[in-house]
Amino acid sequence: MTANSPNPGWNDPLWPFQGAGRYVQAGGARWHLVQLGSGPPVLLLHGSASSAHQWAGVAALLQSRFSLVIPDLPGHGYSSSLPPGASGLDGMAAALGALLETEGIRPLLSVGHSAGACIAVRASSRGWVVPRALVGLAPALGSRSTYLPRLMDRPMTALTRSGLLARGAARLVRHLPMAEQLLESTGSRVSPEVQARYRALLSDPERMAGVLSLFADWDPHGIALEAARLGVPVTFLAGENDRWVPPELLRSQVADALAAHPPGRAWLELRFLPSRGHLLPEEDPGAVAEAIVRQSERVDSLTQPPGPGPA
């Protein structure tokens, strides 16, 4: 799999959305974009080290109700990378805004998983994407130091940008059960088919380089506060067994964000699914689809005109 594949995903039996992908040049990247279904547009953003494939189960449940907009983030799946140093939150969010502007898409909802949830919030807080509501699944809240110890910051950043780490890591994934071990470490249980997709992604040096580039520039500091300030409904949904973004971290981040606002001014809620881990779209697509439908109905109720007064 490479970003230059002429027919993205069409002939690869591992990949869903056969024949639905196309390329769009926008925001400094060549995006691979999947669009399915009909109805109000809903943007689905995958997490780091993943691709549009992450939404296969969710899309099957929602494409009769919504027009689903599913891009591979830059450096992931079949999309090309952004220029060096532009793969952080602002760079990704700005490029996403350029993609939607190029395509003339204004989503009803923005939905993101993990890093994708943070990108969705940042794009909305900067006005690059203007949804009516958001759903964040296992959002990777916190700060850069949450995920990378300070002493490791500079050497890891230099190593990821050199390309050496990507090639070495991809080689290990090809020859060792590293992809399976990583998936197990999320606290989620996924099918052998999903495991095979991640193994294919992470054993490709080009895709691994995209993942590491995002990591090198990543800092989600302030995302919970931005979500609380958006002035639109935001739901964070997470798994109680998530080992990558622990529930106590999410509770603390959301509580601090809500405490910074007067009562009733922040439309931010946090809910948990018992016995679920980090990979919610693949582990429980039914619960994710239900959360998206619930959020769309919440938007509808906010825009309905008031009923008749008493006779």
Beta strands, then each sheet from edge to edge (+ up, - down):
strand 1: 21-26
strand 2: 29-37
strand 3: 41-45
strand 4: 67-71
strand 5: 109-113
strand 6: 133-137
strand 7: 234-239
strand 8: 268-273
sheet 1: 1+ 2- 4+ 3+ 5+ 6+ 7+ 8+
end
